[in-house]
């Protein structure tokens, strides 16, 4: 998979939400056993005009015998290989529909997290813009009158008052920038995370992983999906090493793919010390121990399924903390900081004047 700055990732007209809608449609058709080339366009209802046009183009390509992976390259070149791995594992296990449903879970979580982040950051941005407007109005209309009174009473020498005088003098320069730059940056960021590539875990972490709690959610979901895909493949006769390799590719994350390749090679060579090494950063030790200990057991698939459920529950708990604690704090803390800043800036000149008046002795 390409790095986030790879030139091969350009293109693709669908947004993340539109691609997820396409994914759900494909998954539903596969699950029902209906041929995509015949029914994809028939189910092409709802959505934007761009979405309907893209689905129609994919359907026409499939009718011409183009593989699904190649047909999806016009949507997103980095997501197309994921579907190639899905089809390979699906063909081996006859569980393509279940595998598509598994990887769709990450897309649903990614969009849910993205939407909550956008909403949580939009509120502090709005408060900041209101604060900038209030500050500009205060400096332009109220502060000059107040400054004359402060000078009359000899109370215009404090550091903060000098800062306010400087801000008032340079208001035509910093005022528009203070309002426009945050808005432009926010809208640019929203456009970046609206692309279909946000459904790829490494790109998702690159764009959103700076927010507290997001990396933990992504990691838990990746482990849950990876382990569940393993159990599906093994349950339906796919060799363990091949199932590991394909499951790592399906996640659409370069580091996961590399570690899965390394683990698959260790399993095929029966190099158990390499499989249980400490140099893995993505595949947890518990998953690797389960594979190594149960590789000859008919219960390996069930053990991995149980492990996948545990990681799924862990992801749910982290999502709950994210919704109920992290996101509200992201709204409250910036708002409190801005409000206290406004109180300080607006109140300090009046406080200085009142202290000078109270100290006056005729």
Secondary structure, 3 states (H helix, E strand, C coil): CCCCCCHHHCCCCCEHHHHHHHHHHHHHHHHHCCCHHHHCCCCCCCCCHHHHHHHHHHHHHHHCCCCHHHHHHHCCHHHHHHHHHHHHHHHHHCCHHHHHHHHHHHHHHHHHHHHHHHHHHHHHHHHHHHHHHHHHHHHHHHHHHHHHHHHHCCCCCCHHHHHHHHHHHCHHHHHHHHHHHHHHHHHHHHHHCCEHHHHCHHHHHHHHCCCCCHHHHHHHHHHHHHHHHHHHHHHCCCCHHHHHHHHHHHCCCHHHHHHHHHHHHHHHCCCHHHHCCCCCCCCCHHHHHHHHHHCCCCCHHHHHHHHHHHHHHHHHHHHHHHHHHHHHHHHHHHHHHHHHHHHHHHHHHHHHHHHHHHCCCC
